[in-house]
Amino acid sequence: MHIHLLSDQLISQIAAGEVVERPASALKELLENSLDADSDEIQVTLMQGGIKQLRVADNGKGVAKADLSLALTRHATSKINTLEDLESVASLGFRGEALASIASISRTQLISKHGSEKHAWRISSVGSDISEIEPAALDAGTIVEVSDVYFNTPARRKFLKTDATEYGHCEEAFTRIALSRADVGFLLQHNGKATMRLTKGDAHKRFADVLGHEFASEAITIDSFVAELKLWGLAAKPTFSRHARDTQYVYVNGRFVRDKLISHAIRQAYQDVLHHDRHPAYVLFLECDPQMVDVNVHPAKTEVRFRDGQSIHRFIFHALHKALATPTGAVSGVGVTQAQHNPFQQDTSSALTQANNGLTYPTYQSQIDLRAGEAGSFYNRKFADIKTPSGTYTESYAQMNSDGVMSELAVQRDNTDFPLGFALAQLHGVYILAQNQQGLVVVDMHAAHERIMYERLKQAMESDQVAMQPLLLPVSFYADRLEMAAVQEAISAGNDYLAQLGFDIAVLSPTTLAVRAVPVMLQDADAVKLARDVLRDLSAFGGSRALTERRNEMLGTMACHAAVRANRALALPEMNALLRDMEATERSGQCNHGRPTWFQVSMQDLDKMFMRGK
């Protein structure tokens, strides 16, 4: 093969693939252009999640007729001229690629009126074919309409998800921009319905309007500065932690970024006050000299590189660490201040139990009765059908005294039929110690039970027999946009994906879901946490793919919720039932993540430890 130049059309398609991943990517670029044009009112209209049409109208400075012909051309921009400009970019856009990339994979129309001109002008394109400029009607600003995204690249279009999912991503892109500019009014419409209307105001009001008053009332005001660095915004108290990273917004000089250095500094600040399974919530703005940060790192402009990363890391860590250490008073120290009064702080002394997402609902978690005195009833219910060489399981363990302690005869009896032997005790609520013919068996009870539940769920799925257990009281919870989209997609599917998994989840409002039934095998799990994890997988991979390619991963997540937890006291019959289940379950020697579930310590090994026979 000889080296040759690519055609302009192919170059445009490659560039578009880097900049426009989905309609939300195009929306982000158009909103940034509107802000760079000094707009203070922006309206966004979406049809079918932005796939059919995406329209952004602003009241900014507009584009002059003489410049309009370059607006849809690659590497044409009004924001930088020299290398020095690139090294100290102050605008959100600067490459001159976005509009051209968007136009190359859609039907695009741009109408704009510059302040010095008598009327507006229109230019349009179909893929790479750009029309002539013609007069148009518009009082002020710019309107960009993008229709039929990826109409000319079917291979890319098939990777788009459902309308609801794509709208969820568009709404997230809109949210990120709206949080960054409280001085700009925003309107978001979808399929003819207004879904978010934000008036101009102060930053704290914008945070409360977008992220909820619960977040604002549970957040600490951050306002720290040192030298040329400033960090401000809101950081939620550890009690308002989240199950996912869905309320984490960081801006560098007004630009939303995902930066590992900043994320690490924030995690370290929360490390001593937040459980490792939870995630903090925050909206933080870092302001610095533009020459201290390189924004020309990635086509999507969500990654940055700092010239002195260590200083940035230390500044952010110390600012947050000090604020979190004194959440109710002023932060003392040079260069670091905290507001004495938070206008959103509310008296919660008489409030109902608050969920981690800020909404109130009754806590639900069915508990298996594990009281030692009643272990027999639990066992009869759950394991009575397990057969042993000497009869049923409960008959085999009739040699128990009233305290549930196995008699000496039962411990010493021949147990060749039970490779894992019989339980002796529980160690620190984590391990089961058992005796078999070889010596001592140590079992990780959670890992072992997780594998058992995982295998049972797989068998139920393969036989289409994942039975539902209706909840006596449905459990409602606050859902983010992607969770809502996952439920709507599942419900609208010809074959309900959630029902196949044994769930009944209903939509109560645009932000609230209710769990009405869970799989029978998982009836003892936390219904809300279980539902959230399943919806996260469905949202990430799509319903059909999650139940085919990603099915086992999903079932593993569900099994983890059903598995007996560490620090739960088990009676000897319950420990023995777990051992019997392990013996009857395939691959029970490893947990779902490949780690061992039990170890054998032989009598010879024990003799060596105690130097017996020497």
Buried (B, 14 or more C-beta within 10 A) or exposed (E): EEEEEEEEEEBBBEBBBEBBBBBBBBBBBBBBBBBBBEBBBBBBBBBBBBBBBBBBBBBBBBBBBEBBBBBBEBEBBBBBEEEEBBEEBEBBBBBBBBBBBBBBBBBBBBBBBBEEBEEBBBBBBBBBEBEEBEEBEBEBBBBBBBBBBBBBBEEBBEEBBBBBBBBBBBBBBBBBBBBBBBEBBBBBBBEEEEBBEBEBEEBBBBBBBBBBEBBBBBBBBBBBBBEEBBBBBBBBBBEBBBBBEBBBBBBBBBBBBBBEBBBEBBBBBBEEBBEEEBBBBBBBBBBBEBEBBBBBBEBBBBBBEBEEBEBBBBBBBBBBBBBBEEBEEEBEEEEBBBBEEBEBBEEEEEEEEBBBBBBEBEEBEBEEEBEBEEBBEBBBEBBEEBEBEEEBBBEBBEEBEEEBBBEEEBBEEEBEEBBBBBBBEBEEEBBBBBBBEBBBBBBBBBBBBBBBBBBBBBEBBEEEEBEBBEBEEBBBBBBBBBBBBBBBBBBEBEEBBBBBBBBBBBBEEEBBBBBBBBBBBBBBBBBBBBBBBBBBBBBEBBBEEBBEEBBEEBBBBBBBBBBBEEEBEBBBBBBBBBBBBBEEBEEBEBBBEEEEBBEBBEEEEEEEEEEEEE
